Amino acid sequence: MLKLLLPYVLGPREKAELDERGHLALPGILTPQACSLLTEALGRIAVLQEPFGYGRTTERTPGKYAAEYDAFLASLIGHPQLLELARSVLGNEIRYDHCVALNRLAANPGLRWHAHEYADDDPSLRFLRIFFYVNGFEPEDGGLKAVPGSHLFRDSHVLAETDEELQRTWLEGKRHPLTGEPLRIERLSAPPATVILMWTHALHGVTPRGPSSPTRWTVVYAYRNPGRPSRARWISEEFEHSPLPGTEGLMSLY
Ligand SMILES: [Fe+2]
């Protein structure tokens, strides 16, 4: 069995940070072997992938359905260390939701501000995205940005093309429900081998990738408590019923 993660700390303090801020970075915890296998797998997907992200169509594209196009990526869905991580945050009762390649090639334009839906009206149903930033990122080079506290609003309808637009629309006058501080944009950075956990309702966007930067190799695995339909659940019927080791009871909607 591949060793996926090095030892990491995800105790009460880190979980409280995830709940208060909406995301939590676990820097450098992917093993070197996992990084090299992930880079190869994401390279295979990149050859098939549209150059600028996974598109907004309902098509079954290699980026959106990455695990269905690559056996190694599929094999991680039920990896005990990944499930342990997901369950330690979500509790025991979880389902797999999706596995999307988020490779960003040189000159990738980045991604506007948005959040994702899941049971918007029921905070007891939680949905966690686990990002593998295999070769990391700098804030201004295909970097993730987020608004700490935004997930607590469970508002999946926010859209803004730029920071300025977000600032003068949705962010205007909003305060963090727990700390009372004004909500603000945070630009993250991640060293290679970093895992970032993010609640699905966290507002986030991505900065453009530099014109001569190497490809950012990234994949996200998402898990949730069952209970509602999920719009992000990109999984074919064949894949749902495929006998992947470790995924027993994980693949159905409910
Ligand atoms: Fe997103």
Boltz pocket constraint, residues with backbone or C-beta under 6 A from the ligand:
constraints:
  - pocket:
      binder: B
      contacts: [[A, 114], [A, 115], [A, 116], [A, 204]]
      max_distance: 6.0
